[in-house]
């Protein structure tokens, strides 16, 4: 199983049994995996809110931030904010 499939399989296994994870968190995580693939599976990827909201089909900024915070809090990702929309923040997919 390749690295992408392994990360996705681990996430799905964890998310299915984790009642805290909803469809918007699932959507955001899939968008993060897509960015990870586009950036050649680097350990840390650069992200922007605008791109992730578009890819995950999350319409509201508040919903995006709430989903991102939950993924961080629950240990699914590690997040390094940059506060510079040109530079982008960094995310590490941190599934056990």
Buried (B, 14 or more C-beta within 10 A) or exposed (E): EEEBEEBBEBBEEBBEEBEEBEEBBBBBBEBBBBBBEEEEBEEBBBBBBEBBBEBBEBEEEEBBEBBBEBBBEBEBBEBEEEEEEEEBBBBBBEBE
